[in-house]
């Protein structure tokens, strides 16, 4: 197992890092001012289009896809450090057309979509002309257990009919969102992993309604947002089902593996930038006659943050390597480990940086408040901590069962 970056990955890390540090981070304040100053808070500031055009001109586009026909051809372990660099800014993934949930939706369509589905939805998604959302979590059930889903996708002749309510549908507030992937119950009598189907739903289909946008710790996360969406008698041709009826759970598991690596590495990028800001603050501010770094145990906090970040990075790279070499099942335990560990680590590091910044850390003068909201939310998104810890414990205990 060699964690040295491949020459190709190293090249992309250097190029993306240069773009983030020189093109994106210097314009974050401008972006935020433009976003908050517009009459329509869900409109995308023009500078995003400018940055996307520059990134695309430089070949920094769709870097998450291992398929060279559509992306950079990077494997999961190669893309992981690139995702970390993107995590330094909340707007960077969009600039490189590597933003969730579009990345996961693109992978689903690439691996499981029909030719018609790819032509209609995947090509414009990868071209950056449209955005998408993923509708799985439901407000009325414990969605940490996917088999609890009550929203239905029922076959009716050559059509599929969707009914139910979803929420935390990330990206649905974006003005360019054109479709969602809906996961619904098709056959309640089947095996629990064969009951559900994934369905491609154009957002303008009759019966689809965005009920409200949900804030995360006060942030609406515009222009992407997280919506509550109702589906009432939504009729689509059965060809809208991805991969065929009953394959929803199987497809979801394949989708979530790489996505968890992407989330965790972006969180490590957030934590790195938070630590960087904390250190600058600690050596440049003086209180009670001393630099902040020399007060209240701050040196120890900074040291522990460095140790935690480096430990998390190695753990995620190990999980990424297993995903590339052994597939989702072979990496199951490690994926759950990092998904439980990394958001909590990032939350702790960012919170430390907020504390060192005082009131400034709670404002929009730094990215820290946004980082804190994102890290806290990701302790729930893609499975809460408790579910992943349960998987880790189950696998560990299975190794020690008595054998006859």
N, C-alpha and C positions, 0 to 999 in steps of 0.2 A: 504494500500500500504506500504510494508516493503522493504526498500532498503538495509537491512543487507544481505550480501552474504550468500547463502546457504552453509552448510558445504562442499558440493561437489565443489561448485565454489571456496570457500575459499582455499580448498586444491590445486586446479589447479592454482589459482592465485599465491600462495606461491611457487609451484614447477616451474611454468613457469618463475616467477620473478627471482628465484634462478638461473635457467639455462641462462636467458638473461644476468644477471649481472656477472656471473662467466665464462660462456662459449662463449657467442656471443660478447658482447661489448668489452671485452679485445682483440678480434681478428678482430675487424673492420678494423684497419689500415692494418693488414696483408692481409685481404680480398681485400681491395682497391688496395694495392700494387700489389697483384697477378693479379687482374683484369686489371689494367692499364699496367702491364708489359708483358702481353701475346701478341703474334703476332695476334691471333684471339681474338678481344675484346669481342666477343659474346660467347666465351667458358666459362664454369662455373669453377671457381677455385676449386681444389679438397677439400679444407677445408669445403666447403658447404656440400659435401657428408659425410664428417666425422661428422659434426655437426648434420646432419639429422639422421644419423645412431644412434648417442647417444640419440637424442631426442626420436626416435622411441623406442629404448631399454627401455627408462624410461616411456613409455606410453604417451608421449606428442606428439600426432599425430592426425590429423583430428579433432581437438577440436571444430571446428565450427559446426559440424553436430549434431542435436538433436537426430538422430536415433542411438541407441546404437549398432545396427548391424554393423555400419560403422564408428562411431565416439565416442566421449566421452559421448554423451547423454545430453549435456548441452543445456538448452533453451536459447533464445536470451538474456534475462536479466542475465543469469548465464555466458554466454560466453563474454558479454560486458566487464567486468573488465579484463578478460584474454586477449582480443584484445587490451585493453589499455596498458597492460604490453608489448605486442609484438610491439606496436608502438614506444617503446623506441629505437628500432634499425630498420633501413630500410631493413635489411636482415633477421630479426627474423621470419616474417610470412612464408617465404620459408622454413626455417629450420623445422618448425612445420607442414609443409604441409597445411598451412592455408593462402596461398597467393591468392589475387585477380588477375585475374578473375576466377582462378580455383575453388575457393569456390562457386561463383555464378553458374558456369557451372555445378559443382557437384550437387548443390541443384536442378537445372533444371532437370538434368538426373534422380536424385533420385525420384523426385515427378512426373515427366511427361514423362520420357523416357520409351521406350519399354524394354522388357527383353533383346532383342538382343543389343539394344543401351547401356544398362547398362553393359552387359557383355563385349562388345567390347571397350567401352570408360570409363565408370565410374570406373570399378574395377582397371584398370591400373592407372587412375588419382588419386584415393585414395591410391594406393600403392606407389605413388611417382615415377612411371616409366616414365610417360609422363606429359606434360604440355599442356595448351590450351589457346585459345584467344576468344574474343567475338567481333563480327563484326556487329555494329549497326549504328554508327555515319557516316555521309557521307559529303564529302567536298563541294558538289555543292548545298546543301540545308541547311536551318536552322534546324539542327537536334535537337534543344531544343524542337521542336514540332515533335514528333515521326511520326505523320500522314503525314509528308512531305516526308518521305523516298521514293526515286525513284528506288532504286535497286529492282530487281524483282525476285520472286521465283514462276515461272509459271508451272502449272501442264501440262504435255504432255503425255497422256496415263498413263503408270505406272512409269513415271519418273517425276522429278522436274528439271527445268532448271533455273539456276541462272545467272543473268547478273547485273553488276553495279560496283560501286567503293565505298569502305569503307576506313575510316582512324581513327587514334587513337585507333587502334586495339591492346590493351595492351597485352603483353606477346608473341606476334608473333615472336619476335626476339630470343626467347629462343631456344637453340639447341634441346631441348626435346619437343618443341611444335609439336603436331601431328594432332590436329584438331581445327577447329573453329566452333562456333555457329553463323550462318549467319541469319540475320533478313531481310526479303524481302517482297515486295508487291505481294500478290497472287490474290486478287479480289478487284480491285479499286472501284467496284460498291457496295461493302458491307458496313455495318456500319463501321465508322472510327476505331472502336476498334476490328473489325473482318476482316480487310483487309490483315493482315500480318501473315507470318508464320516464325517459327524458323526451321532452317535446319542444321543438323550435316554434316560438310564438312571435310573430310580428307585433310590435307594440301597438300598432293601430288596428288590431283585430277587434271587432265588436265583442263586448263583454269584458275587455281588459280595462281596468280602471286603477290609476294611482290614487290611493286614498289619502296619503299624507307622506311627508318626509320626516324622518326620525333623526333627532340630534344625538350626537355622542358626546356626553359631558359638556353640552352646550354648543358643540361644533356641528353644523349641518353638513360639513365636508363638501360644500359646493365647489365646483359645479358637477360633482359626481353624485353625492348623496346616497342615502340608504332609505328605501321606500317601503311602505306597506301597500301591497297590491292585491286587488280582488279579481278573481276570474269567475265569471258568471255565465254558464252555458256557452263557453267559448268553443266554437266548432272550427276544426281544421281538418284538412285531408290527412289520412293516416300516414301518408308519406312524410309528414312533419315529425313523426317519431324518429328519434336518433337511434340507429342500430337495430331497431325492431322492438316490439313490446317486451317488457319484463327485464330489460337490460340496464335499467337506471342505476341500480346499486353498483353493479359491476363497473359501469362507466364512471360513476362518481368516485369510486376508490382509485381508479387510474388517474382521474383528474386531480384529486386532492394530494397525491404523493409529491409531484414536482411543485405544486402550489405551496405546500408547507415549507419546502426548502426555500422557495423564493421569499415567502413571508419572513422566515427566520433570518435569512441573510440580509434582507432590507432592514430588519430590526437591529442587526449587528451594526450596519452602517449608521443607523440613527444613534445607537449607543456610542459609537466612535465619535460622531460629531458632538454629541452631548458632553462626552468626556473632554474633548478638545476645548469646547466652550468653557467648561468648568475649570480646566487648568488655566486658561487665559484669565478668567475672572479671578482665580485664586492668587495669581502672582501679580495682578495689576491693581487690585483693590486692597486698601489698608483700613483696618479697624483696630482700635485700642492700641495703636502704635505698631501693629504687626501686619504683614500680608495675611490675607485670609487663609492662605495655605498653611500658615503656622498656628491657626486657631482651631479649637474645638474638635480635634481629631480629624481634620480635613485631609491631612497627608495619608492617614490610614484609609480613609474612604476612597481617595483617589487610587491608592494602590490596589485596594480590593476591587474597584471597578475595572482596572486594567486586567487583573487576573481573571475576573468573571467574563470579560469580553473575549479574551484570548481562549479561554476554556470553551466557551460557547462556539466560537468559530471552528475549532478543531472538531467538536462534536457534530456540528452541522455538516462539515466537509466529509466526515466519516459516513454520515447518513446519506449524503449525496453520492458518495462512491458506491455504497451498497445499492442504492437505487439504480445506478447505471449498470452495475455488474450482476446484481441478484434480483432486480425487479421489485415491485411494490411489496410482495409478500416477504421477500428476503430482507427488506429494509423496514418491515412493519414496526418492530420494537424500537428501532433507532429513530424512526420518524415520529413516533409518539413521544419518545424521550425529548427530542429537540423542541417539539411543539409545546410541551409542558414547561421546558426549562428556559427557552430563549425569550419569550415575551415577558416572563417574570423578571429575568435578568435585565432586559432593556428598561422595564418600568422602574426598577430599583436604581439603575444608573442615571436615567433621565431625572428621576425625583431628586437624586443627590445634586445634579447640576442645577435644577430649579432652586433648591435650597441655597446654593452658593450665590445664585443671582438675586435672591430676595424677591422683591415685588416685580422686578424686570422679568423674572422667570415665569411669572404667571400671565404676562402680557403677550402681545404679538410682536414685541421688539426683538424677540428671539424665536426660533422654531420650537423651543422646548415644550411649551404648552400643547402644541399640536402633536409633538412626538409622544408626550405622556398619554394623551387621549388615544392615539393609535396603538401604543403598546398595551394599554389596559384593555382596549377592545379586542385585541388579538389573543388575549387570554380566554376569550369566548368564541371568536370566529374560528371556523374550520375545526370545531370540537373544543369544548371547554377543558381546562386543565384536568379536571377529575376524570373525564373519559379517557384521556391519554394516559394518565397515571394508572387507571384501571387496566389498560392494555399492557402496560409495562409490568405491572404486578402479576397479571395472569400469565404472561410469558415466563416471568422469573419463577413463579411457583410451579409451573409445569415442568421445569427442569429438575425439581426436587421431589416429585411425587414418587411414592414407592411403587416399584414395578413387581408384578407377580413372578 
